[in-house]
Amino acid sequence: MAPVNDPRFGFCRDCLAAQTSEGRRCHVCGSPRLLRHPELYRLSIAHVDCDAFYASVEKRDNPELRNKPVIIGGGKRGVVSTACYVARIHGVKSAMPMFKALEACPHAVVIKPDMEKYARVGREIRQMMRDLTPLVEPLSIDEAFLDLSGTERLHHDPPARVMAQFSNRVEREMGLSVSVGISYCKFLAKIASDFEKPRGFSIIGAEEAVTFLADKPVTLIWGVGKAFAATLERDGIRTIGQLQTMEQGPLMAAYGTMGQRLYRLSRGLDTRRVEPESESKSVSAETTFNEDIASLDDLVPILRSLSEKVSHRLKTADIAGRTVVLKLKSRDFKLRTRNRQLADPTQLADRIFRTGFSLLEKEIDGTRFRLLGIGVSDLSDDGRADPLDLVDVQATKRAVAETAIDKLRGKFGNHAVETGYTFGKIQSRTKNVPDEIE
Ligand SMILES: [Mg+2]
């Protein structure tokens, strides 16, 4: 067990040494970055937000930019996506029109966003979060909640120390800084992470929640945007403290379900769980064509073959999906997704294909498509999948036939048995694009 002593003395964010007095600097490394809080070792909900994420990634990748004001933005929308802290000193803010930003900071370096790169970096950081707990709920590319309850035995450290180590690790391994908020609920953890950016680490405990919130503006509450804040203002409500004096009944009478939220959050009552992204939300297969295709006849064999792939994966993983999703991309890259929920989850190629077909039929309007995909979502284990259809005897027969085909394929390989839909019709039309399980 790491040395966890008096939470009033806390520990050093840099060298992690537990402190033994109320001194202002770490007695081991001299750093002033000490974490102290009466509930320091009891809180386990964290919110992590990368600091000026896009701009920081660009600065990391081009050291010449380091001390310069950098604005990520431009492009079609003509607004600031992210401004680095140097640019912020000059008054540049996110979502500001580009021309205004350049008025405020004419010597800024403007860089077009490279979303692919940021997404890649974001994924790496998220993976580091998952090393700490499976309960990671991403809010955006550079932001997530973590629930570290019950991880103390795994890490031999309480959540606050684990998160301090995490933020050091991101700096060391990714060359980027994050801000961390820790509390007993999501609402306050998120507020805390915003407190002393960049490289922040703030703690809001249960004891202080109500007092802490009292003088804050209502806009701090989730879901209170400009319009709703204006409504509240008309009713004379500006601070969260005012909400704390109001009862739930009248608040709900005035603002509906939002009234309940105002009542609860103003008092620091937030029982929402950290909801991790499920590992696999859907199973799908898609393919891009060599040449764009407009006709149903040409699309059908491809749909059939993809349905079989999806079905094969479902059967292998012993799962089934209840919603069939069809995906089409037109020549001008417009995406169409259509879905249909089935009465029961399925893992049968035949049902996936027939459902996909009925969705596809309606999309045939002369548009030339460059991509077709089919998949299922709403996944469950296969226990309830595909009950025998007592009404549609043909469907039952097809299910029996499919099981027989599966057995043959199991013995002789996937291409041993082709159905009439696909036989000899596909190879030349499709590129070899890897399929995805999302
Ligand atoms: Mg951020």
Residues whose N, C-alpha, C, O or C-beta is under 5 A from the ligand:
A	BS01	MG	D49 C50 D51 A52 F53 D142
